[in-house]
Amino acid sequence: MRPVAHLVTLTAALAAACAHAAPLPSPGPAAAGGALQAVVVVTGDWSAVPGTLRRFERASAGDAWRETGGEIPVVVGKGGLGWGIGLYGGPPSLPGPVKHEGDGRAPAGIFRLGSAFGYAPAAEVPWVRLPYIHSTDVWKCVDDTASRYYNQLVDESTARKDWQSHENMRLTSDAYRLGVVVEHNSREQTSPGGGSCIFLHIWGGPGSSTVGCTAMAPADIEALLHWLDPARSPVLVQLPREQYRLLRREWRLP
C-alpha cells in the first residue's frame, strides 16, 4: 500500500449552468491510451440509475482489451449521468446534460481512479494496492465552492479551515466502509461549482441511488479493490449505452 498525502484531490464535473444540450466531449490524443485497467460502467440512458460494471485489462497500451471477472450491478446518481471533466479535452458535439454541484448526477466520461479509502486501518487491508486513506473522524470532503480546498479530501486537524460545508468520510452507515476516489473535476481542471466528492463505494441495495457517486454491493467493491493496481493506471469509463456505442472506437474503449 502506498502512503497518501493529507490533501487528496478528488473529482467532480464540468461547471455549466445548462443542464441540456451539452456537446459531446472530444478526447485528447489518448483519452484512455495509457491505462492498462479499465472499469466500464454503462447505464440505459442519461436518466437511468441502475447500470452494470465490467472490468477490462491489457498487457500494454497497444494491445486489445480483455474482460476479467463477471458483470457487476451498480447504481449511479439519483439524477442519472451528466458530462464531467476527465481525461478528454476540448469542447463537445452530441447533446447530453452537464454535471454541476448538487445536481445528483454521476459524471460521464473517462476518469483516473485515485486513492482508496475505508474505515479499517491500513494494516487490516494489506490487499489494497491503491494509496489508502484510513477514514477517521478528521477526514472531510469539502463541497464549499468558495474554499481553497473545494473538491478535496482534507484532514481537518492539519488544514486551515476555510469551508462552510463538507461531507464526512466516516459515516454511521457502511457506505464509505470501502471506496475509491474518482478523479473528476480534479487537479488543474478543477472548476468551482462543477461538482465534488465523487467516489465508487458501497450501495444501499439494488433499488438505491446516490447523489453523484457510483455504488455497488460490499463484496463487489472489495473484489474491485483487490484487482485495481496503481501501476496499471486504472481508469473509470462511465457512459450511457448509446454514447458508449458512439464513442467506443474514437476513445479506444474496450
C-alpha positions as CSV (number, residue, x, y, z in Angstrom):
1,M,0.0,0.0,0.0
2,R,1.3,3.5,-0.8
3,P,1.2,6.4,1.6
4,V,-1.1,9.2,0.9
5,A,-0.7,13.0,1.5
6,H,-3.1,14.8,3.8
7,L,-4.8,16.5,0.9
8,V,-6.0,14.3,-1.9
9,T,-7.6,16.0,-4.9
10,L,-11.0,14.4,-5.6
11,T,-13.1,14.6,-8.6
12,A,-16.2,16.4,-9.9
13,A,-17.8,17.6,-13.1
14,L,-17.8,20.3,-15.7
15,A,-19.2,23.6,-14.4
16,A,-22.1,24.8,-16.5
17,A,-25.4,26.4,-15.9
18,C,-27.0,24.5,-18.7
19,A,-28.4,21.0,-17.9
20,H,-29.3,20.3,-21.5
21,A,-27.6,20.2,-24.9
22,A,-24.0,19.8,-23.7
23,P,-21.8,18.9,-26.6
24,L,-20.1,15.6,-26.7
25,P,-16.6,15.8,-25.2
26,S,-13.8,15.2,-27.7
27,P,-10.9,13.0,-26.4
28,G,-7.3,14.0,-26.0
29,P,-4.7,12.2,-28.1
30,A,-5.2,9.1,-26.0
31,A,-8.1,9.5,-23.6
32,A,-7.6,6.1,-22.1
33,G,-4.4,5.3,-24.1
34,G,-2.1,4.8,-21.1
35,A,-4.5,2.8,-19.0
36,L,-3.9,-0.9,-18.6
37,Q,-7.0,-1.4,-16.4
38,A,-10.5,0.0,-17.3
39,V,-13.6,-0.1,-15.1
40,V,-16.5,0.3,-17.5
41,V,-19.9,1.5,-16.2
42,V,-22.8,1.7,-18.6
43,T,-26.4,2.8,-17.9
44,G,-29.5,2.6,-20.1
45,D,-29.7,6.4,-20.8
46,W,-28.9,9.8,-19.2
47,S,-31.6,9.5,-16.6
48,A,-31.1,5.8,-15.6
49,V,-29.9,5.0,-12.1
50,P,-29.2,1.2,-12.5
51,G,-26.1,0.2,-14.5
52,T,-23.6,-2.5,-15.0
53,L,-19.9,-2.5,-14.3
54,R,-17.3,-4.6,-16.2
55,R,-13.6,-4.9,-15.8
56,F,-11.0,-4.9,-18.6
57,E,-7.3,-5.2,-18.7
58,R,-4.4,-5.4,-21.2
59,A,-0.7,-6.1,-21.1
60,S,0.3,-2.9,-22.9
61,A,-1.3,0.2,-24.4
62,G,-1.1,-1.2,-27.9
63,D,-2.9,-4.5,-27.0
64,A,-6.6,-5.4,-27.2
65,W,-8.6,-5.2,-24.1
66,R,-9.8,-8.4,-22.5
67,E,-12.5,-8.8,-19.9
68,T,-11.9,-10.2,-16.5
69,G,-14.5,-11.2,-13.9
70,G,-18.2,-11.1,-14.3
71,E,-20.7,-8.3,-14.7
72,I,-21.4,-6.3,-11.6
73,P,-24.7,-4.4,-10.9
74,V,-24.3,-0.8,-9.8
75,V,-26.3,2.3,-9.2
76,V,-25.4,5.9,-10.1
77,G,-26.7,9.3,-9.1
78,K,-30.4,9.8,-8.5
79,G,-30.3,12.2,-11.5
80,G,-28.5,9.7,-13.7
81,L,-25.4,10.8,-15.6
82,G,-24.0,14.1,-16.8
83,W,-20.9,15.1,-18.7
84,G,-18.0,15.7,-16.3
85,I,-14.3,16.8,-16.6
86,G,-11.9,13.9,-17.1
87,L,-9.3,12.5,-19.4
88,Y,-10.5,14.3,-22.5
89,G,-10.2,17.8,-23.6
90,G,-11.9,20.2,-26.0
91,P,-15.4,21.2,-26.5
92,P,-18.1,18.6,-27.4
93,S,-20.6,17.8,-30.1
94,L,-23.5,15.5,-29.1
95,P,-26.3,16.5,-26.6
96,G,-26.4,15.5,-23.0
97,P,-26.7,17.1,-19.6
98,V,-23.6,18.6,-17.9
99,K,-22.9,17.8,-14.3
100,H,-22.7,20.6,-11.7
101,E,-22.7,20.8,-7.9
102,G,-25.8,19.5,-6.2
103,D,-27.5,18.0,-9.4
104,G,-27.5,14.4,-8.2
105,R,-25.8,13.2,-11.3
106,A,-22.8,11.0,-11.6
107,P,-20.1,12.1,-14.1
108,A,-19.9,10.7,-17.6
109,G,-16.6,10.4,-19.4
110,I,-13.2,8.9,-18.6
111,F,-11.6,9.5,-15.2
112,R,-8.5,8.4,-13.4
113,L,-9.0,6.3,-10.3
114,G,-7.1,7.6,-7.4
115,S,-6.8,6.7,-3.7
116,A,-8.8,4.1,-1.9
117,F,-10.3,4.8,1.5
118,G,-12.1,2.9,4.3
119,Y,-12.9,2.6,7.9
120,A,-10.2,0.0,8.7
121,P,-6.6,0.9,9.4
122,A,-4.3,0.3,6.5
123,A,-2.7,-2.7,8.3
124,E,-6.0,-4.5,8.1
125,V,-6.4,-4.2,4.4
126,P,-3.0,-5.2,3.0
127,W,-4.6,-6.4,-0.2
128,V,-5.5,-2.8,-1.2
129,R,-2.8,-1.7,-3.6
130,L,-4.0,1.8,-4.3
131,P,-2.8,4.6,-1.9
132,Y,-5.1,4.2,1.1
133,I,-6.7,6.7,3.4
134,H,-7.9,5.5,6.8
135,S,-11.2,7.4,7.1
136,T,-11.2,8.6,10.7
137,D,-13.4,11.3,12.0
138,V,-10.9,14.1,10.9
139,W,-11.3,13.3,7.2
140,K,-13.7,15.6,5.3
141,C,-14.5,16.1,1.7
142,V,-15.0,19.8,1.0
143,D,-18.0,20.8,-1.1
144,D,-17.9,24.5,-0.4
145,T,-17.3,26.1,-3.8
146,A,-15.6,29.2,-2.2
147,S,-13.0,27.1,-0.3
148,R,-9.4,26.7,-1.4
149,Y,-10.0,23.0,-0.6
150,Y,-13.0,22.6,-2.9
151,N,-13.4,19.0,-4.1
152,Q,-10.5,17.8,-2.0
153,L,-10.3,15.3,0.8
154,V,-8.8,17.1,3.8
155,D,-7.5,16.1,7.2
156,E,-9.2,18.9,9.2
157,S,-6.8,18.5,12.1
158,T,-4.0,19.9,9.9
159,A,-5.8,22.1,7.4
160,R,-6.5,25.8,7.8
161,K,-10.3,25.5,7.7
162,D,-12.0,28.0,5.3
163,W,-15.1,26.0,4.4
164,Q,-18.7,26.2,5.5
165,S,-19.8,22.8,4.3
166,H,-18.3,19.4,3.8
167,E,-19.0,15.7,3.7
168,N,-17.9,13.4,6.5
169,M,-15.7,10.5,5.3
170,R,-16.5,8.4,8.4
171,L,-20.3,7.8,8.3
172,T,-22.6,5.9,10.6
173,S,-23.6,3.7,7.7
174,D,-21.4,1.3,5.7
175,A,-21.5,3.4,2.5
176,Y,-17.9,4.5,2.9
177,R,-16.5,1.5,4.6
178,L,-14.6,0.8,1.4
179,G,-14.3,3.1,-1.6
180,V,-12.2,4.6,-4.4
181,V,-11.8,8.3,-5.3
182,V,-12.8,9.1,-8.9
183,E,-10.6,11.9,-10.1
184,H,-13.3,14.0,-11.7
185,N,-13.0,17.8,-11.9
186,S,-9.6,17.5,-10.3
187,R,-6.1,18.8,-10.4
188,E,-5.6,21.7,-12.8
189,Q,-9.1,21.1,-14.2
190,T,-10.9,21.9,-11.0
191,S,-13.9,24.2,-11.7
192,P,-15.7,25.5,-8.6
193,G,-19.3,24.5,-8.8
194,G,-18.6,21.7,-11.2
195,G,-19.4,19.0,-8.6
196,S,-17.4,17.4,-5.8
197,C,-16.7,14.3,-3.8
198,I,-17.2,11.6,-6.4
199,F,-16.5,8.0,-5.3
200,L,-17.0,4.3,-6.0
201,H,-18.5,3.0,-2.8
202,I,-20.9,0.6,-1.1
203,W,-24.6,0.9,-2.1
204,G,-27.8,0.8,0.0
205,G,-29.1,-2.0,-2.2
206,P,-30.0,-2.5,-5.9
207,G,-33.0,-0.2,-5.6
208,S,-31.0,2.7,-4.1
209,S,-29.3,5.6,-5.7
210,T,-26.5,8.1,-4.8
211,V,-26.1,11.9,-5.0
212,G,-23.4,11.6,-7.7
213,C,-21.3,8.5,-6.9
214,T,-21.3,5.0,-8.3
215,A,-22.2,2.3,-5.8
216,M,-22.3,-1.5,-5.6
217,A,-22.5,-4.4,-3.2
218,P,-19.9,-4.8,-0.5
219,A,-18.4,-8.0,-2.0
220,D,-18.1,-6.3,-5.4
221,I,-16.3,-3.2,-4.2
222,E,-13.9,-5.5,-2.3
223,A,-13.3,-7.6,-5.4
224,L,-12.7,-4.4,-7.4
225,L,-10.1,-3.1,-4.8
226,H,-8.3,-6.5,-4.9
227,W,-8.0,-6.1,-8.7
228,L,-7.1,-2.4,-9.0
229,D,-3.4,-1.7,-9.4
230,P,-2.0,1.8,-9.5
231,A,1.0,0.7,-11.5
232,R,-1.5,-0.1,-14.3
233,S,-3.0,3.4,-14.4
234,P,-6.7,2.4,-13.9
235,V,-9.5,4.5,-15.3
236,L,-13.2,4.7,-14.9
237,V,-15.2,4.8,-18.2
238,Q,-18.8,5.8,-17.4
239,L,-21.4,6.5,-20.1
240,P,-25.0,5.8,-21.2
241,R,-25.2,2.9,-23.5
242,E,-25.8,4.9,-26.7
243,Q,-22.9,7.3,-26.0
244,Y,-20.6,4.3,-25.3
245,R,-21.5,2.8,-28.6
246,L,-20.8,6.1,-30.4
247,L,-17.5,6.8,-28.6
248,R,-16.1,3.3,-28.4
249,R,-13.8,3.4,-31.5
250,E,-12.9,7.1,-31.1
251,W,-12.0,6.8,-27.5
252,R,-10.4,3.3,-27.9
253,L,-12.6,1.8,-25.3
254,P,-13.0,-1.9,-24.5
